[in-house]
Amino acid sequence: MNLKEALELSIEAEKNAMERYTNLAKEVEDPETRLMLEQIAREEAGHLKKLKERLKAVTLLD
């Protein structure tokens, strides 16, 4: 696996995690748990953005 492939795999994992936490937040009844899950989803979105930026940089170097 090369760097580009690793980044693509990581991007997919972050997308899945973000969706999972977002969906869980919609399902829970406890407001505190919902807020925590929404925060985690936002963190995953931040990770996703960084990974996409790195992938773009790597792709430009090819």
Rosetta constraint file for C-alpha pairs under 8 A:
AtomPair CA 1 CA 5 HARMONIC 5.99 0.50
AtomPair CA 1 CA 6 HARMONIC 6.49 0.50
AtomPair CA 2 CA 6 HARMONIC 6.21 0.50
AtomPair CA 3 CA 7 HARMONIC 6.16 0.50
AtomPair CA 3 CA 58 HARMONIC 8.00 0.50
AtomPair CA 4 CA 8 HARMONIC 6.20 0.50
AtomPair CA 4 CA 55 HARMONIC 6.40 0.50
AtomPair CA 4 CA 58 HARMONIC 6.78 0.50
AtomPair CA 4 CA 59 HARMONIC 7.46 0.50
AtomPair CA 5 CA 9 HARMONIC 6.13 0.50
AtomPair CA 6 CA 10 HARMONIC 6.10 0.50
AtomPair CA 7 CA 11 HARMONIC 6.04 0.50
AtomPair CA 7 CA 51 HARMONIC 6.45 0.50
AtomPair CA 7 CA 52 HARMONIC 7.84 0.50
AtomPair CA 7 CA 54 HARMONIC 7.71 0.50
AtomPair CA 7 CA 55 HARMONIC 6.14 0.50
AtomPair CA 8 CA 12 HARMONIC 6.36 0.50
AtomPair CA 8 CA 55 HARMONIC 7.41 0.50
AtomPair CA 9 CA 13 HARMONIC 6.34 0.50
AtomPair CA 10 CA 14 HARMONIC 6.17 0.50
AtomPair CA 10 CA 51 HARMONIC 7.42 0.50
AtomPair CA 11 CA 15 HARMONIC 6.20 0.50
AtomPair CA 11 CA 48 HARMONIC 5.84 0.50
AtomPair CA 11 CA 51 HARMONIC 6.22 0.50
AtomPair CA 11 CA 52 HARMONIC 6.93 0.50
AtomPair CA 12 CA 16 HARMONIC 6.25 0.50
AtomPair CA 13 CA 17 HARMONIC 6.14 0.50
AtomPair CA 14 CA 18 HARMONIC 6.01 0.50
AtomPair CA 14 CA 44 HARMONIC 5.91 0.50
AtomPair CA 14 CA 45 HARMONIC 7.35 0.50
AtomPair CA 14 CA 47 HARMONIC 6.93 0.50
AtomPair CA 14 CA 48 HARMONIC 5.66 0.50
AtomPair CA 15 CA 19 HARMONIC 6.20 0.50
AtomPair CA 15 CA 44 HARMONIC 7.61 0.50
AtomPair CA 15 CA 45 HARMONIC 7.58 0.50
AtomPair CA 15 CA 48 HARMONIC 6.83 0.50
AtomPair CA 16 CA 20 HARMONIC 6.06 0.50
AtomPair CA 17 CA 21 HARMONIC 6.20 0.50
AtomPair CA 17 CA 41 HARMONIC 7.38 0.50
AtomPair CA 17 CA 44 HARMONIC 6.77 0.50
AtomPair CA 18 CA 22 HARMONIC 6.08 0.50
AtomPair CA 18 CA 40 HARMONIC 7.71 0.50
AtomPair CA 18 CA 41 HARMONIC 4.70 0.50
AtomPair CA 18 CA 42 HARMONIC 7.40 0.50
AtomPair CA 18 CA 44 HARMONIC 5.33 0.50
AtomPair CA 18 CA 45 HARMONIC 6.31 0.50
AtomPair CA 19 CA 23 HARMONIC 6.03 0.50
AtomPair CA 19 CA 41 HARMONIC 7.37 0.50
AtomPair CA 20 CA 24 HARMONIC 6.12 0.50
AtomPair CA 21 CA 25 HARMONIC 6.05 0.50
AtomPair CA 21 CA 37 HARMONIC 5.52 0.50
AtomPair CA 21 CA 38 HARMONIC 6.73 0.50
AtomPair CA 21 CA 40 HARMONIC 6.78 0.50
AtomPair CA 21 CA 41 HARMONIC 5.30 0.50
AtomPair CA 22 CA 26 HARMONIC 6.50 0.50
AtomPair CA 22 CA 37 HARMONIC 6.83 0.50
AtomPair CA 22 CA 38 HARMONIC 6.11 0.50
AtomPair CA 22 CA 41 HARMONIC 5.82 0.50
AtomPair CA 23 CA 27 HARMONIC 6.51 0.50
AtomPair CA 24 CA 28 HARMONIC 6.33 0.50
AtomPair CA 24 CA 34 HARMONIC 7.81 0.50
AtomPair CA 24 CA 37 HARMONIC 7.03 0.50
AtomPair CA 25 CA 33 HARMONIC 7.43 0.50
AtomPair CA 25 CA 34 HARMONIC 4.64 0.50
AtomPair CA 25 CA 35 HARMONIC 7.41 0.50
AtomPair CA 25 CA 37 HARMONIC 5.34 0.50
AtomPair CA 25 CA 38 HARMONIC 6.03 0.50
AtomPair CA 26 CA 34 HARMONIC 7.24 0.50
AtomPair CA 28 CA 33 HARMONIC 7.06 0.50
AtomPair CA 28 CA 34 HARMONIC 6.11 0.50
AtomPair CA 29 CA 33 HARMONIC 7.91 0.50
AtomPair CA 29 CA 34 HARMONIC 7.29 0.50
AtomPair CA 30 CA 34 HARMONIC 6.19 0.50
AtomPair CA 31 CA 35 HARMONIC 6.17 0.50
AtomPair CA 32 CA 36 HARMONIC 6.28 0.50
AtomPair CA 33 CA 37 HARMONIC 6.18 0.50
AtomPair CA 34 CA 38 HARMONIC 6.10 0.50
AtomPair CA 35 CA 39 HARMONIC 6.12 0.50
AtomPair CA 36 CA 40 HARMONIC 6.27 0.50
AtomPair CA 37 CA 41 HARMONIC 6.16 0.50
AtomPair CA 38 CA 42 HARMONIC 6.29 0.50
AtomPair CA 39 CA 43 HARMONIC 6.28 0.50
AtomPair CA 40 CA 44 HARMONIC 6.23 0.50
AtomPair CA 41 CA 45 HARMONIC 6.23 0.50
AtomPair CA 42 CA 46 HARMONIC 6.32 0.50
AtomPair CA 43 CA 47 HARMONIC 6.35 0.50
AtomPair CA 44 CA 48 HARMONIC 6.10 0.50
AtomPair CA 45 CA 49 HARMONIC 6.22 0.50
AtomPair CA 46 CA 50 HARMONIC 6.35 0.50
AtomPair CA 47 CA 51 HARMONIC 6.18 0.50
AtomPair CA 48 CA 52 HARMONIC 6.14 0.50
AtomPair CA 49 CA 53 HARMONIC 6.24 0.50
AtomPair CA 50 CA 54 HARMONIC 6.26 0.50
AtomPair CA 51 CA 55 HARMONIC 6.10 0.50
AtomPair CA 52 CA 56 HARMONIC 6.12 0.50
AtomPair CA 53 CA 57 HARMONIC 6.28 0.50
AtomPair CA 54 CA 58 HARMONIC 6.14 0.50
AtomPair CA 55 CA 59 HARMONIC 5.99 0.50
AtomPair CA 56 CA 60 HARMONIC 6.18 0.50
AtomPair CA 57 CA 61 HARMONIC 6.47 0.50
AtomPair CA 58 CA 62 HARMONIC 6.67 0.50
